[in-house]
Structures are given as structure tokens and as C-alpha cells.
Amino acid sequence: DERYAQGRGFITKAVKGCPPFFLTTPEDKEQAQQIH
């Protein structure tokens, strides 16, 4: 599915560009916010 492939590409770019907040647990997200 092309839409699925495009979605994965977007996620890969987002992960490389910035911390993947949308993939972390709430605990990890809080820690990341404290660091930045």
C-alpha cells in the first residue's frame, strides 16, 4: 500500500529530525521534556 509506505517514510524522517515523542511512553515523554 503506497499510503502505508509514505506513512513509514514520514515516521522515519520525524525520528531522524527530532525525538520521537509520539512513539514514547508518557514517562519517557516527561523525561524528554525535562531534558530539552
Backbone bond lengths (Angstrom), bond angles and torsions (degrees), N, CA, C in turn:
res aa  C-N    CA-C-N  psi(-1)  N-CA   C-N-CA  omega(-1)  CA-C   N-CA-C  phi
1 D - - - 1.469 - - 1.525 109.22 -
2 E 1.306 117.59 123.24 1.462 120.74 -176.72 1.527 111.30 -64.18
3 R 1.331 116.50 -38.21 1.472 119.46 -179.89 1.521 110.33 -62.43
4 Y 1.334 116.48 -38.13 1.463 120.04 178.89 1.521 110.14 -65.85
5 A 1.330 116.76 -42.02 1.461 120.79 179.96 1.527 110.14 -63.93
6 Q 1.318 116.92 -41.65 1.462 120.47 179.16 1.523 110.69 -64.77
7 G 1.326 116.36 -37.40 1.456 120.21 178.29 1.515 111.05 -63.52
8 R 1.325 116.66 -43.02 1.463 119.98 179.45 1.522 109.80 -64.98
9 G 1.330 117.49 -38.61 1.456 120.51 178.52 1.521 110.89 -63.06
10 F 1.316 116.86 -40.32 1.459 121.05 178.42 1.521 110.67 -62.67
11 I 1.330 116.24 -43.40 1.462 120.15 -179.89 1.524 109.83 -63.48
12 T 1.335 116.98 -42.74 1.462 120.34 -179.77 1.519 110.26 -60.84
13 K 1.322 117.65 -44.44 1.465 121.08 179.79 1.522 110.53 -64.63
14 A 1.324 116.98 -40.23 1.456 120.64 -179.12 1.526 110.50 -65.15
15 V 1.338 116.41 -40.33 1.465 120.03 -179.45 1.519 110.02 -65.87
16 K 1.327 117.30 -40.48 1.464 120.54 -179.21 1.523 110.98 -71.84
17 G 1.342 116.91 -30.66 1.453 120.71 -174.81 1.522 112.69 -82.77
18 C 1.336 117.91 -31.21 1.455 120.52 -176.82 1.519 109.22 -158.70
19 P 1.322 118.01 165.28 1.466 119.90 178.07 1.518 110.84 -56.41
20 P 1.318 118.65 134.72 1.471 121.94 -177.12 1.519 111.96 -77.33
21 F 1.332 117.04 74.07 1.463 120.98 -177.06 1.523 110.86 -58.23
22 F 1.336 116.80 -33.64 1.458 119.86 -175.44 1.517 112.03 -76.55
23 L 1.339 118.01 -5.13 1.460 120.64 179.03 1.526 111.42 -108.95
24 T 1.327 117.28 -4.79 1.454 120.11 -175.56 1.520 110.83 -93.28
25 T 1.309 116.61 163.66 1.457 121.57 173.95 1.526 108.41 -78.48
26 P 1.325 118.62 161.51 1.472 120.78 178.45 1.521 112.23 -53.11
27 E 1.331 117.72 -37.69 1.461 120.51 -179.64 1.525 110.21 -65.33
28 D 1.325 117.03 -45.64 1.455 120.53 179.54 1.524 110.43 -63.76
29 K 1.326 116.57 -37.96 1.456 120.74 -178.76 1.525 110.25 -63.37
30 E 1.327 116.98 -41.12 1.459 120.24 179.15 1.519 110.19 -64.03
31 Q 1.329 117.37 -43.04 1.455 120.90 179.68 1.524 110.47 -63.41
32 A 1.320 117.42 -41.51 1.456 121.33 -179.71 1.526 110.40 -63.68
33 Q 1.325 117.11 -39.49 1.455 120.55 179.63 1.523 110.28 -66.32
34 Q 1.326 117.72 -33.83 1.456 120.42 179.15 1.525 110.42 -69.43
35 I 1.335 117.07 -36.31 1.463 120.98 -178.18 1.523 110.38 -69.14
36 H 1.341 117.44 -42.80 1.461 120.43 -173.73 1.515 110.20 -88.03
